[in-house]
Amino acid sequence: MVSATNERDVKLVQDIKGKPVKIKYQNEAYFSSNLKRHIYFNGYKSKGFTDYTFEIDDEGNPFWVVTLFSKKVGFSGKDATGVLVIDTETGLIKEYTIDNAPDWIDRIQPEEFISDQLYDWGEYVKGYWNFSDENKLKPTNGISLIYGSNNKSYWYTGLTSVGSDEGTVGFVLVDTRTKEAVWYKQIGATEEAAQSSAMGKVQEKGYIASFPITYNINGIPTYVMSLKDNGELIKMIAMVSVEDYTIVGAGNNMKETIRSYKNAINSKGNAISPSSIMQSFFIKDIVSRISSDIRNGNTFYYVLLEKYENKIFIGSSLISNELPITKKGDSVAIKYDDGANELVDIITFKNLNFNLQKSEEQKKIEMYFNK
């Protein structure tokens, strides 16, 4: 078993509760041990079945989960009707409808079926006789399996208008069990545009971006993807804003990536506004220590304040040109994100010892403290 978030977290499972694990029936096995042949000759010669998924139950026992389907439109229009659960050792087959399938089964709706049905929905949105392509939509080039906070799995893909643009009109999440679909209308860049932007961030390394997934990062719709080398090993993680794919953050791990991404967002000023659910604070204090560190070609400044010894404030010169020339003893005003963690990211920074031309944001900070 390999962790989905850490490729180094690998476990070899040879027994479950003291019983050795034996996998006899497989897709590539010979003769009667071949999974497809085993299903075919055990009562399913005249039924459609596809999508052989290896899953484990709540106790860790391995099974093959195979989708049963019927054709709704002549010889086409495949639609899932249920599943077969096959014991990998004994070959025992159990059939379930979609409604009564065991809860531990994640995947009933095959990727191919969802992709085809989304394409048909977008193609015939105005009926068959729509040669002008009015309001036609199509899935973007890629579909992936994701898991929600409710522990359910979903097929994810973006939606774009028919034509050759790099913009989306939203994305779709389809329940992998019930096929219930939700369309989230979010205008922005396509996954391919986001991949190109992420690879351009580290173009000197020649990494290839994986197909991205959309996450809510600090209230901002964000594409998250891994960056892999030629050996398909994950080297970095990248985040790209859905609304503005020029806003990119990259790092060696998730914490570095989030910090780099926040820094890119904050350097854009009001070009992109985080959700109001993300609380920010204004503070004014004296610098007790400041130092810099270079990560992935970016210089970050770490600031300690006299009254906030339990927090380290992090930002870059993209946020303020005054950060690199700030020193111990300077009076500063800082706006930062929710301070629940020890490391907090600076949104705006002003050295009150300097009398430089003030930006609108800096004027707001000074008005706040002069109330």
N, C-alpha and C positions, 0 to 999 in steps of 0.2 A: 504494500500500500504506500502511495506517494502523496504527500501533502500537496494540495493545490496552490498553496502560497509559499511553500518552502521546498524546493527540489531536493534539499539535503535531508529532509525528514522522510526517510524510507524505512519501512518495516517489512520484514519477510514473515508472512503468516503461513505456518505449516500445520497448525492444528487449532481447533476451536473447542474449548472446554475439554482438552485432553484427547479429542478425537482427531486423527489425521485428516487433512483436507485432500480430497482426491477429485480431480477434474477430468472426467473421462470424455464427456460429450463436448466437442468444440467445432468451430466452423471449418477448421482445416484438418480435422481428424479423418481417418480412412474408414471405409466400409460402414458398418452399422453404428460406429461411434461418431460419424459425421452428424452434426446437429441438425442441419436442414433435412438430411435423409431420414433421420430418426423421427422428426416431426411428420414428414410426408407419409411415412409408412405406419403411422400410429393414429390414423383417423382424420388426417387433414389433407388428403389428396385433392379434394375439390374446394378447398378454402384458401383464401389469400393470406399469407403471413410474411412479415418482413421485419427489418430493424432488430437485429440480435444484440441486446444490451446486457452486459455483465453487471449484475447488482448483488448486493448483500442485504440480508434482512437485519432486523434489530439486534439479533444475536451474533451477527457476523457470518452466517452460513451463506455460501455462494449459490446463485441461481442465474439462469439465463431468462431474460424477459423478452418475449417476442410479440410484436403487435399483429393482431388479426384485423383484416380490413375487407371492405366490400367496395364495389364500383358503383357510383351514384349517377354517372352520365355515360350511358352506353358502355364502351370498353375503357373508359377513363373516369376521372373524378374519384380517385381513391380516398376513402374515409375510414378512420380507425373505428372499430366496433368493440374491441376488447383486447385481452392479452393472454398469452400462454406463459406459465411459469414452469421452467424445467429444472429439476434437480441436476446439478452438474455431475454427480457421481452415479446416481441410480437411474437417471433418465425419466423419472416420474413426471408426468405432464398434468398440470392443473389449469383449467380454463376459467377466466373471470371476465365479467363485463366491465366496462369502464367505471361504473358506479360502485361495484363491490370488490374492486381490486384491492389488495392489501395496501395499507398506508405507507409501507416502506418502499413501494415502487414509485420511483420518481418519473420515469419516462414511459409514456404510453403513446403520445403523438410523435411520429417520426419527423425529423427535420425536413425531409423531402416533401411530405404532405403539407406542412405548414407553409413552406416556401411557395409551393405551387398554388395553394389556395389564396395566399396573400397577393400573389401576382394576378390571379384571376379576378379577385375583388377590385384591385386597382385598375385593371384593364377594362372591366365592364362596369365601372362606376356610373356611367351614363348609358348603359345598355350596349348591345352588340353593334348597332349602327352609329358609331362615333368615330368617323374617319378623321376628324379634325383634332383628335386627342384632347378634347376639352376635359379639364379636371382629372385627367388620368394620372394615376400614381403607380409606383413600382417599388419593390423592396431594394434597398441598397445592396451592393455586392458583398454579401457576407451575412451569416446568421450564427449565433452562438448561444450556448446554454449557460444561464446564470441562475443564482440562487438569491431569493429575497429574504428580508428580515423575518418573514413568517415561515421560514424553512421550506418553502415551496420552490420548485424549479420552474424556469420560464425560458422559452425561446425568445431571443432578442434580435431585432433588426431595425434599421432605420427605414424611413419612407421618404422618397424623393419624387419630384414631378417627372413625367416622361420627357426626356430631352437630355442634353449633355451639359448639365451644370454641376456645381460642387456644393449645392445647398440641399438641406433636408427640410421637410415640413413636419417632422416629428419622428417618433420611434414607437414600436409596437412591442408589447410583452404578451406572450401567449402561454397560458398555463399548459405545461407538458402532459398533464393528466386529462383535464376536462376540455381543453382547446378554447377556454374562455380568453378573449383577447381585449386588451385595453390600448387605445391609441393616445399617446401623450403628444400633444401638439406643441412642439418646441422647434422654432426655426433656427437653423444653424448650419454648420459645415457637415459634410458627409464623413463617414468613417475613413474613407480613402484620403480625403484632404487632411484629416487629423493625423493619419499615419505619416503622410509626407512631411507635415509640420514637425512631428516628433523626431523623425529621422534626420531632418534638417538641423535640429537642435544639437545633435551629436554626429554630424555628417563626417567628421574626421575619423570616427571610429568605425564607420561602415556597418552599423547595426541595422537589423531589419525589425520593423514594428509588427507585433501581432495584431490580430483583429481587435479593435477596442470595445470596451463595455462602458455604458454611461452610468456614472455615479453622481450623487449629490454631495459635492465637496463645499462645505461652508455655505450651503444654499445656492451654489452655482452648478448648473448642469455641466458635467465634465467627462470627457473621454479618458479612460484609464487603460493603458496597454503596457506590455512588456517589450523590452528591446533585446533582441537576441543576436548572437554572433553567427558566423557561418556554420558552426557546429550545433546550432539550435539550442545553445545554452543561454539562459536568461542572465543578462549582464546588468541591466538597468530597468527602471520603471519610469514611464512618462505619463504626464497628465496634460490634456489639451482642452481648453474651453470650447464648449459646443457653440456658443454664440460668436466667439472671436478666436479662430484657430491660430492667430499669431501669439496668443497667450499660452506659453508652454513652460512646464516645469519638468525637470528630470533629476534623478538621483539614483544612488546605488541601493537604496532601500526605501520603504514606504515613508518613513519619517523625513528623510532627506528630500524625497520627491514632493511631499506636501509643503515643506518649507520653501522649496524652490518655486512651486506653483503659486503659493500665497504671495511670495515676493514679486512674481511676475504680475499678479493681479493688482497688488497695491501700487506698483510702479505705473499702472495705467490710469491711476486716479479714478475719475468717475466714469470711465469708458465702460466699465462693467460693475454692476452693483450687487454685492452679496445680499442674501435674504435677510430680512429683519430678525429672523430667529437666531442669528449669530450676534451675540452681545459684544459690544466694544466699549472700551474705557479710555478716559482721558486722565493723565497724571502729569504732575510737575514735580521734579526732584533734582538732586545733585548727583552727578556721575561719580561713583566710587572706583570703578575700574572699567576699562574698555580694551578689547583686543580683537584681532581679525583672524580669519581662517579661510583658506581657499578650498572650495569643493566643486569639482567638475567645471573648473574654469571660472567660477563665480566667487567673488570675495564677499564674505558675510562678516558683519561686525557684531560682537557680543558685548552687551552693555549691562553692568550691574549698577543699581541705584542705592543710595544710602538708606532709604525708608522701605525698600523692597528687596531685602537681602535673599529672600527665598525664591526669587524669579530671575531668569536670565532673558533679556530682551534681544531679539535677533532681527537684523535687517541688513540691507545692502545700499550702496550708493545710488542705485536706481530709485530708491524711495526718497533719499535726500542727499544732496551733495555735501551737506554739513556733517554727515556721519563720519567720513574718513578723517576729518580734521578736528573732531571732538576729542577732548582730553579729560583726564581726571580733574574733578572740581568744577566742571562746567555745569551750568543750570540748563536743564532741557525740559521740553514738553513732548509727551509721547501719546499717541493714540494706538492702542493695540487690541488684538482679538481677545475673546473670552479667556481669562487668566486662570482656568482650572488646572493647567499644567505648569510644571516648573519652567519649561521653555515656552516663551510666548513670542509671537511674530508681530513686528512693528508695522503699523499701517501708515502712519505719518510721523515724522520726526522733525523737531525744531530746536536748534541750539539758541537759547535765549541770550547768550553772551554776544551773539553776532548781530550786526545791524545790516543784514542783506535785504535785497528786494524780496518782498514777501509774496508768496502765491496766495490764491484765494483760500486754499485749505489751511495754510499757516495763519492767515488773518482770522479764520474761524476759530482756530485753536486759541489764539491770543484773546479773542473776544470772550471765549468760554472762561478763561482763567481770570479775566479782568472784571467779571460780573460782580 
